[in-house]
Amino acid sequence: MRSFPDDLARAQREWSATYRQLAERPGRTELRRRLYRLSTQVFFHPHWQQERPHPAEWRELRSGDAGERFGR
């Protein structure tokens, strides 16, 4: 298992929660804006500076495992 920085794991958890909220209440501008901001935080996080992540790394980050390791 890989280790992700706390702020990256937190941003991914917030992204997932915001995405679920937006699915329940489509068209909410504030949720779309929040999702966009969180997407850029996750995608352009310094953790990925050396090289872009492989699909397996994205899956692991998005899974519950990453959140549990960081006190989810």
N, C-alpha and C positions, 0 to 999 in steps of 0.2 A: 504494500500500500504506500502511496506517495503521501508526503506531508505538504499541506497547503498552508500559506500564511493565514492567520486568523481573519484579517480584514478581507481577504479574497473569499474565504469560505462564508463569511458573514454576508458579503455582497451577493454571493450566489444564492444563499438562503432567502435574502430579501427579494432577489429577482424572481425566484420561484413563487414566493408568497404574492408578490405584486401581479405576476402573470395569472395566478389562480383568481385573484380579485378581479382582474380585467376580464377574464373569461366569464365570470358571474355577472359583471356589470359592464358590458361592452360600450365603447364610445365615451368612456370617462377620460377627459383630456388629462387630468392630473395623474391618473394611473399610467397613461401612455407615456407621458413625460418622465415619470419616475422609472418606468421600465427602460426607456431609452438611456437615461443617466446611468442606471445600474448596469445595463449592457456594456456601455463604454468602460465603466469601472472594472468589470470582470475581464473583458476582452483585452484592454490595454494595461492591465495590471503589471507592475514591474516584475512580478514573478515570471511572466512570460517573455521577458526582455531577451534572454539568450536565444531562444528559439520558440516558434509557435508550438502550441500543444498538439499532441496527436489526439485523434478521436477518443482513444481509451482514457486519456487524461481528462477530457471534457466530461466523459461519462462518469468517471470517478468523482470529479468535482460536483457534478449535478446529483449524484446519488446521495442517499442519506448517510452513507459511511463518512463522508468528509465532514458533514455537520456534526455527527456524533463525536468525532475526534476532537472537535473544538467547542464542546459544551452546548450543543444544539438543544 
